[in-house]
């Protein structure tokens, strides 16, 4: 079994990498999210369609997929730490605090932050998909 501190270091590194990539890519995603969908002459919205498609396929979707994968990799261990701590607390009550594991708690917190980040990336992806659909010529 992997050491919890190694898991925390690995997940934190991946969380940081995703955050840095997101900060670099966010301006393009934001610009695509701010595109006004013309009410008439949708056939002339080619540049807007391209901007949204590029932000979706090259930025938002890869971030969402990557973070969902990170969550999938680390959530079993975070759940194990949570279940073990809960059982220990139920069995020993407040005496369990003497064996408090800050590294295990940090793993759970980082996993929760990764879940929140993944949800945000998925929501950005969904918004871009919706804008892309509104830009289609029927």
Z-matrix of the N, CA and C atoms (Angstrom, degrees):
N
C 1 1.442
C 2 1.531 1 109.08
N 3 1.306 2 116.17 1 144.60
C 4 1.458 3 122.45 2 -177.65
C 5 1.524 4 110.06 3 -77.79
N 6 1.293 5 115.45 4 144.42
C 7 1.450 6 122.71 5 176.97
C 8 1.532 7 109.02 6 -66.69
N 9 1.322 8 117.42 7 136.89
C 10 1.464 9 121.62 8 -178.13
C 11 1.525 10 111.22 9 -60.92
N 12 1.319 11 117.89 10 -36.05
C 13 1.472 12 119.34 11 179.47
C 14 1.535 13 110.91 12 -66.94
N 15 1.339 14 117.21 13 -33.73
C 16 1.468 15 119.83 14 175.31
C 17 1.521 16 110.91 15 -67.05
N 18 1.328 17 116.41 16 -40.40
C 19 1.464 18 120.80 17 176.84
C 20 1.523 19 110.60 18 -61.52
N 21 1.328 20 115.69 19 -45.47
C 22 1.464 21 120.08 20 179.82
C 23 1.522 22 111.08 21 -61.65
N 24 1.318 23 116.97 22 -44.15
C 25 1.463 24 120.45 23 179.62
C 26 1.533 25 110.79 24 -62.56
N 27 1.315 26 115.87 25 -42.72
C 28 1.469 27 119.88 26 -179.65
C 29 1.523 28 111.64 27 -65.25
N 30 1.324 29 116.70 28 -47.88
C 31 1.460 30 119.05 29 -178.61
C 32 1.524 31 111.11 30 -66.73
N 33 1.315 32 116.89 31 -39.11
C 34 1.467 33 120.04 32 178.30
C 35 1.516 34 111.61 33 -62.44
N 36 1.323 35 116.61 34 -39.65
C 37 1.459 36 120.65 35 178.20
C 38 1.529 37 110.41 36 -63.15
N 39 1.320 38 116.93 37 -46.66
C 40 1.461 39 120.43 38 179.37
C 41 1.531 40 111.11 39 -64.78
N 42 1.322 41 116.86 40 -39.54
C 43 1.467 42 121.88 41 177.29
C 44 1.533 43 109.51 42 -60.49
N 45 1.313 44 116.71 43 -43.19
C 46 1.460 45 121.66 44 179.59
C 47 1.529 46 111.20 45 -65.21
N 48 1.314 47 116.54 46 -44.84
C 49 1.464 48 120.42 47 179.18
C 50 1.527 49 110.22 48 -60.19
N 51 1.335 50 117.16 49 -46.07
C 52 1.461 51 120.30 50 178.33
C 53 1.529 52 111.29 51 -61.28
N 54 1.316 53 116.80 52 -39.85
C 55 1.463 54 120.68 53 178.44
C 56 1.518 55 112.51 54 -64.29
N 57 1.323 56 116.73 55 -41.16
C 58 1.472 57 120.61 56 179.09
C 59 1.527 58 110.21 57 -66.93
N 60 1.324 59 116.21 58 -46.03
C 61 1.473 60 119.56 59 179.08
C 62 1.527 61 109.85 60 -60.91
N 63 1.329 62 116.32 61 -43.35
C 64 1.465 63 120.15 62 178.91
C 65 1.524 64 110.80 63 -60.55
N 66 1.323 65 117.57 64 -43.11
C 67 1.466 66 119.31 65 -178.65
C 68 1.523 67 111.79 66 -63.61
N 69 1.324 68 116.97 67 -31.74
C 70 1.463 69 120.88 68 177.59
C 71 1.533 70 110.88 69 -75.60
N 72 1.319 71 116.96 70 -39.10
C 73 1.458 72 121.80 71 -175.83
C 74 1.523 73 113.73 72 -86.89
N 75 1.320 74 118.70 73 -15.58
C 76 1.458 75 120.35 74 -173.83
C 77 1.526 76 114.20 75 -59.52
N 78 1.326 77 120.49 76 -39.60
C 79 1.475 78 118.17 77 -179.99
C 80 1.531 79 112.65 78 -55.57
N 81 1.328 80 117.32 79 -42.99
C 82 1.461 81 119.62 80 179.86
C 83 1.537 82 110.99 81 -67.78
N 84 1.322 83 116.98 82 -39.68
C 85 1.468 84 120.35 83 177.27
C 86 1.525 85 109.51 84 -63.68
N 87 1.314 86 116.63 85 -44.32
C 88 1.463 87 121.56 86 -179.16
C 89 1.529 88 111.66 87 -62.08
N 90 1.317 89 116.53 88 -42.89
C 91 1.467 90 119.94 89 178.33
C 92 1.524 91 110.81 90 -61.74
N 93 1.321 92 116.37 91 -40.45
C 94 1.467 93 119.72 92 179.17
C 95 1.528 94 110.65 93 -67.44
N 96 1.318 95 117.16 94 -35.58
C 97 1.467 96 120.63 95 178.81
C 98 1.529 97 111.74 96 -68.80
N 99 1.326 98 116.58 97 -26.63
C 100 1.470 99 121.34 98 -177.12
C 101 1.525 100 113.52 99 -89.37
N 102 1.315 101 117.32 100 2.30
C 103 1.468 102 120.78 101 -178.39
C 104 1.522 103 109.67 102 -64.93
N 105 1.340 104 114.75 103 133.26
C 106 1.456 105 120.43 104 174.22
C 107 1.522 106 108.85 105 -85.16
N 108 1.305 107 115.50 106 128.25
C 109 1.463 108 120.14 107 177.56
C 110 1.523 109 107.18 108 -85.88
N 111 1.343 110 117.24 109 118.12
C 112 1.466 111 118.99 110 -179.13
C 113 1.530 112 110.70 111 -64.77
N 114 1.314 113 115.08 112 142.40
C 115 1.461 114 120.12 113 179.59
C 116 1.529 115 111.10 114 -79.72
N 117 1.317 116 115.78 115 -25.12
C 118 1.457 117 121.11 116 178.24
C 119 1.522 118 108.91 117 -128.62
N 120 1.314 119 115.60 118 160.79
C 121 1.464 120 122.61 119 176.41
C 122 1.532 121 112.28 120 56.91
N 123 1.315 122 116.08 121 48.33
C 124 1.461 123 121.28 122 177.95
C 125 1.522 124 112.09 123 -59.41
N 126 1.328 125 116.00 124 -25.78
C 127 1.465 126 119.36 125 -179.99
C 128 1.527 127 111.73 126 -63.79
N 129 1.334 128 117.43 127 -18.99
C 130 1.469 129 121.76 128 179.27
C 131 1.534 130 112.66 129 -91.45
N 132 1.325 131 117.45 130 5.07
C 133 1.468 132 121.56 131 -176.07
C 134 1.528 133 112.55 132 -92.77
N 135 1.321 134 116.53 133 26.57
C 136 1.466 135 120.67 134 -179.73
C 137 1.521 136 114.14 135 -54.63
N 138 1.337 137 118.98 136 -48.59
C 139 1.471 138 119.23 137 179.55
C 140 1.536 139 112.68 138 -60.97
N 141 1.331 140 116.55 139 -38.66
C 142 1.462 141 119.72 140 178.19
C 143 1.532 142 110.37 141 -65.14
N 144 1.336 143 116.35 142 -42.79
C 145 1.472 144 120.47 143 178.75
C 146 1.530 145 110.13 144 -59.86
N 147 1.321 146 116.22 145 -44.40
C 148 1.466 147 120.42 146 -179.75
C 149 1.524 148 111.64 147 -63.39
N 150 1.326 149 116.91 148 -42.36
C 151 1.466 150 120.52 149 179.93
C 152 1.528 151 110.85 150 -63.22
N 153 1.333 152 116.33 151 -44.06
C 154 1.465 153 120.11 152 -179.98
C 155 1.529 154 110.33 153 -66.87
N 156 1.327 155 117.08 154 -44.01
C 157 1.468 156 120.56 155 -179.90
C 158 1.530 157 111.11 156 -61.86
N 159 1.325 158 116.74 157 -42.33
C 160 1.463 159 120.78 158 179.60
C 161 1.529 160 111.11 159 -64.65
N 162 1.331 161 116.88 160 -45.74
C 163 1.467 162 120.08 161 179.43
C 164 1.524 163 110.88 162 -63.57
N 165 1.314 164 115.73 163 -37.86
C 166 1.460 165 120.18 164 -179.82
C 167 1.522 166 111.18 165 -68.87
N 168 1.328 167 116.76 166 -55.53
C 169 1.468 168 121.29 167 -171.85
C 170 1.529 169 114.37 168 -76.65
N 171 1.328 170 116.24 169 -30.49
C 172 1.460 171 119.03 170 -175.05
C 173 1.521 172 113.82 171 -103.07
N 174 1.319 173 117.04 172 -12.69
C 175 1.468 174 118.91 173 -176.27
C 176 1.535 175 112.52 174 -126.71
N 177 1.320 176 117.29 175 -69.80
C 178 1.469 177 120.86 176 -171.31
C 179 1.529 178 112.76 177 -64.61
N 180 1.323 179 117.07 178 -48.55
C 181 1.467 180 119.87 179 -177.93
C 182 1.534 181 112.30 180 -63.77
N 183 1.333 182 119.64 181 -45.98
C 184 1.471 183 118.06 182 176.82
C 185 1.530 184 113.17 183 -60.19
N 186 1.341 185 117.06 184 -38.93
C 187 1.466 186 119.29 185 177.17
C 188 1.522 187 111.24 186 -63.43
N 189 1.329 188 116.60 187 -44.68
C 190 1.463 189 120.29 188 -179.68
C 191 1.523 190 110.84 189 -62.06
N 192 1.313 191 116.88 190 -46.85
C 193 1.467 192 120.59 191 -179.29
C 194 1.531 193 110.22 192 -63.02
N 195 1.314 194 116.98 193 -45.43
C 196 1.464 195 120.60 194 -179.06
C 197 1.524 196 111.36 195 -60.61
N 198 1.328 197 117.43 196 -44.23
C 199 1.458 198 118.91 197 -177.39
C 200 1.527 199 111.90 198 -73.18
N 201 1.316 200 117.49 199 -34.54
C 202 1.466 201 119.35 200 174.78
C 203 1.530 202 109.50 201 -61.96
N 204 1.326 203 117.10 202 -39.39
C 205 1.464 204 120.34 203 177.06
C 206 1.527 205 111.58 204 -64.94
N 207 1.322 206 116.86 205 -41.49
C 208 1.466 207 120.31 206 177.78
C 209 1.531 208 109.86 207 -60.76
N 210 1.318 209 116.06 208 -45.31
C 211 1.471 210 119.66 209 178.21
C 212 1.524 211 110.25 210 -60.76
N 213 1.328 212 116.95 211 -44.27
C 214 1.465 213 120.40 212 -178.95
C 215 1.531 214 111.66 213 -61.35
N 216 1.317 215 116.64 214 -35.05
C 217 1.465 216 120.44 215 -179.96
C 218 1.531 217 111.49 216 -70.32
N 219 1.334 218 117.37 217 -40.64
C 220 1.462 219 119.92 218 -171.45
C 221 1.525 220 115.41 219 -98.94
N 222 1.306 221 118.17 220 -15.39
C 223 1.466 222 118.81 221 -176.09
C 224 1.535 223 113.18 222 -64.36
N 225 1.331 224 120.22 223 -34.90
C 226 1.470 225 117.28 224 178.28
C 227 1.532 226 112.78 225 -60.45
N 228 1.325 227 116.64 226 -41.34
C 229 1.463 228 119.50 227 179.51
C 230 1.527 229 111.52 228 -69.89
N 231 1.320 230 117.36 229 -38.59
C 232 1.456 231 120.25 230 177.41
C 233 1.532 232 110.67 231 -64.00
N 234 1.314 233 116.18 232 -39.98
C 235 1.472 234 120.01 233 176.93
C 236 1.525 235 110.82 234 -65.73
N 237 1.327 236 117.02 235 -40.85
C 238 1.466 237 120.75 236 178.15
C 239 1.523 238 110.53 237 -60.65
N 240 1.322 239 117.07 238 -45.16
C 241 1.467 240 121.14 239 178.74
C 242 1.533 241 109.98 240 -61.91
N 243 1.316 242 116.22 241 -42.56
C 244 1.463 243 120.80 242 -179.50
C 245 1.531 244 111.08 243 -64.63
N 246 1.320 245 116.95 244 -46.50
C 247 1.467 246 121.03 245 -179.74
C 248 1.526 247 110.58 246 -64.24
N 249 1.336 248 116.91 247 -44.99
C 250 1.468 249 119.77 248 178.50
C 251 1.521 250 111.55 249 -60.02
N 252 1.320 251 117.07 250 -44.01
C 253 1.467 252 120.80 251 180.00
C 254 1.528 253 111.02 252 -65.24
N 255 1.327 254 116.27 253 -40.08
C 256 1.465 255 120.38 254 179.70
C 257 1.528 256 110.68 255 -64.96
N 258 1.326 257 117.50 256 -44.58
C 259 1.473 258 120.98 257 178.57
C 260 1.524 259 110.69 258 -63.61
N 261 1.308 260 115.83 259 -43.15
C 262 1.461 261 121.08 260 179.63
C 263 1.532 262 110.56 261 -61.97
N 264 1.318 263 116.02 262 -43.59
C 265 1.461 264 121.06 263 178.99
C 266 1.529 265 111.00 264 -65.85
N 267 1.327 266 116.41 265 -40.57
C 268 1.470 267 119.99 266 179.42
C 269 1.526 268 110.75 267 -66.08
N 270 1.322 269 116.77 268 -36.10
C 271 1.461 270 120.81 269 -177.60
C 272 1.530 271 111.92 270 -76.70
N 273 1.326 272 117.74 271 -39.81
C 274 1.465 273 120.95 272 -173.23
C 275 1.524 274 114.30 273 -107.48
N 276 1.311 275 117.05 274 -10.89
C 277 1.462 276 119.81 275 -177.25
C 278 1.518 277 110.66 276 67.04
N 279 1.317 278 115.82 277 -142.13
C 280 1.466 279 120.11 278 -177.28
C 281 1.528 280 113.40 279 -66.81
N 282 1.328 281 117.36 280 -18.50
C 283 1.472 282 120.19 281 176.37
C 284 1.525 283 111.29 282 -63.09
N 285 1.339 284 116.66 283 -22.35
C 286 1.462 285 120.66 284 179.03
C 287 1.530 286 111.51 285 -64.77
N 288 1.324 287 117.46 286 -22.71
C 289 1.465 288 120.40 287 179.82
C 290 1.520 289 112.51 288 -63.03
N 291 1.313 290 117.01 289 -22.26
C 292 1.467 291 120.32 290 177.77
C 293 1.528 292 110.86 291 -65.47
N 294 1.329 293 116.78 292 -24.73
C 295 1.465 294 120.46 293 -179.71
C 296 1.522 295 111.39 294 -105.74
N 297 1.326 296 117.15 295 22.55
C 298 1.465 297 121.94 296 -178.33
C 299 1.519 298 110.46 297 -54.58
N 300 1.337 299 116.09 298 134.62
C 301 1.465 300 122.49 299 -178.55
C 302 1.524 301 108.97 300 -114.97
N 303 1.310 302 116.63 301 99.02
C 304 1.461 303 121.21 302 -178.86
C 305 1.531 304 111.57 303 -64.37
N 306 1.313 305 118.00 304 -32.88
C 307 1.467 306 120.70 305 -179.95
C 308 1.527 307 109.70 306 -67.86
N 309 1.325 308 117.37 307 -43.11
C 310 1.460 309 120.84 308 176.47
C 311 1.518 310 111.49 309 -62.62
N 312 1.333 311 115.87 310 -42.19
C 313 1.467 312 120.10 311 178.07
C 314 1.530 313 110.37 312 -63.53
N 315 1.321 314 116.39 313 -39.92
C 316 1.465 315 119.96 314 178.94
C 317 1.529 316 110.94 315 -65.29
N 318 1.331 317 117.29 316 -36.63
C 319 1.468 318 120.19 317 176.50
C 320 1.523 319 110.40 318 -60.62
N 321 1.314 320 116.28 319 -43.50
C 322 1.470 321 120.55 320 179.06
C 323 1.530 322 110.07 321 -64.33
N 324 1.322 323 117.74 322 -43.02
C 325 1.465 324 121.37 323 -179.72
C 326 1.533 325 110.98 324 -64.14
N 327 1.325 326 117.24 325 -44.97
C 328 1.468 327 120.01 326 179.79
C 329 1.528 328 110.12 327 -64.78
N 330 1.322 329 117.37 328 -37.43
C 331 1.465 330 120.01 329 177.05
C 332 1.522 331 110.54 330 -64.69
N 333 1.332 332 117.34 331 -41.18
C 334 1.466 333 120.39 332 176.90
C 335 1.528 334 111.09 333 -63.60
N 336 1.316 335 117.14 334 -39.84
C 337 1.464 336 120.55 335 176.46
C 338 1.530 337 110.94 336 -64.24
N 339 1.326 338 116.44 337 -39.14
C 340 1.461 339 120.15 338 177.26
C 341 1.523 340 111.18 339 -65.55
N 342 1.325 341 117.09 340 -37.04
C 343 1.469 342 120.58 341 176.51
C 344 1.528 343 109.55 342 -63.27
N 345 1.322 344 116.50 343 -44.15
C 346 1.469 345 120.27 344 178.76
C 347 1.534 346 110.61 345 -63.19
N 348 1.320 347 116.62 346 -42.25
C 349 1.463 348 120.38 347 179.00
C 350 1.529 349 110.81 348 -64.77
N 351 1.318 350 116.67 349 -42.47
C 352 1.469 351 120.25 350 177.97
C 353 1.525 352 110.58 351 -61.75
N 354 1.331 353 116.74 352 -41.43
C 355 1.470 354 119.94 353 178.41
C 356 1.532 355 110.36 354 -62.68
N 357 1.318 356 116.89 355 -39.51
C 358 1.462 357 120.89 356 178.24
C 359 1.530 358 110.73 357 -65.22
N 360 1.329 359 116.64 358 -44.83
C 361 1.467 360 120.05 359 178.43
C 362 1.523 361 110.97 360 -62.27
N 363 1.317 362 117.02 361 -40.98
C 364 1.470 363 120.60 362 178.63
C 365 1.527 364 109.98 363 -64.85
N 366 1.341 365 117.21 364 -39.48
C 367 1.471 366 119.46 365 179.27
C 368 1.530 367 110.92 366 -66.50
N 369 1.334 368 118.21 367 -39.14
C 370 1.463 369 120.68 368 176.00
C 371 1.526 370 110.67 369 -62.57
N 372 1.315 371 115.72 370 -41.71
C 373 1.463 372 120.84 371 178.47
C 374 1.522 373 110.35 372 -61.86
N 375 1.325 374 117.03 373 -44.99
C 376 1.465 375 121.26 374 179.92
C 377 1.531 376 110.99 375 -63.04
N 378 1.333 377 117.10 376 -39.50
C 379 1.465 378 120.13 377 178.40
C 380 1.526 379 111.24 378 -64.33
N 381 1.326 380 116.32 379 -41.02
C 382 1.468 381 119.51 380 178.34
C 383 1.525 382 111.21 381 -66.71
N 384 1.313 383 117.10 382 -37.94
C 385 1.470 384 120.36 383 176.23
C 386 1.529 385 109.37 384 -61.46
N 387 1.327 386 117.06 385 -43.68
C 388 1.471 387 120.72 386 -179.84
C 389 1.529 388 111.31 387 -63.37
N 390 1.316 389 116.91 388 -42.37
C 391 1.468 390 120.16 389 178.21
C 392 1.524 391 109.53 390 -64.46
N 393 1.329 392 116.71 391 -42.45
C 394 1.454 393 120.77 392 178.21
C 395 1.520 394 112.05 393 -59.49
N 396 1.316 395 116.77 394 -39.79
C 397 1.470 396 120.22 395 177.70
C 398 1.527 397 111.41 396 -65.67
N 399 1.325 398 115.94 397 -39.30
C 400 1.483 399 118.46 398 179.49
C 401 1.514 400 111.91 399 -69.24
N 402 1.334 401 117.28 400 -22.62
C 403 1.462 402 120.87 401 -180.00
C 404 1.527 403 112.87 402 -85.79
N 405 1.318 404 117.32 403 -7.56
C 406 1.472 405 119.89 404 -179.97
C 407 1.521 406 111.37 405 -70.26
N 408 1.304 407 114.58 406 143.08
C 409 1.464 408 120.50 407 176.01
C 410 1.526 409 107.19 408 -87.34
N 411 1.312 410 116.51 409 127.37
C 412 1.476 411 120.54 410 -178.19
C 413 1.491 412 111.20 411 -88.44
